[in-house]
Amino acid sequence: MEINNKLSKEKVEHYLNLTKKAREKATPIPEEGSSDWEKLEIMLKMADDYSSDAQFFMENGDYVRAFGAINYAHAWIDAGVRLRLLDGHGDDQLFTLP
C-alpha cells in the first residue's frame, strides 16, 4: 500500500469542498430560540470561522494551517450531527452518524 503524506493544494481543496458540502447538507434540528438552538449557533459559528481561516491560509499558500483549520471546521459540523443538533440526512460519507 502506497502512503501519500504530501499536502498539496489539490488535497486541501478537496477537504475545503467536502466541508462546504457538509455545511450545506446539515440542517438544524432544534427549534429557534431554544437552548439547543443557541448551542448549535455557537457550533456553526466555530465551523464557519475555521472555514474562513482555512480559506485565508489557502490564499496565502499555507496549506498546513489550511488543512488543520478545515478539519476543525468539519469536526464542529460533524459534532453537531453526532449530538443531534444537525440532521445529516443519513449521509455516512460526510458525517459520523448517531
ABEGO torsion letter per residue (X at the ends): XBBBABBBAAAAAAAAAAAAAAAAABBBABBBGBAAAAAAAAAAAAAAAAAAAAAAAAAAGBAAAAAAAAAAAAAAAAAAAAAGABBAGGBAAABBBX
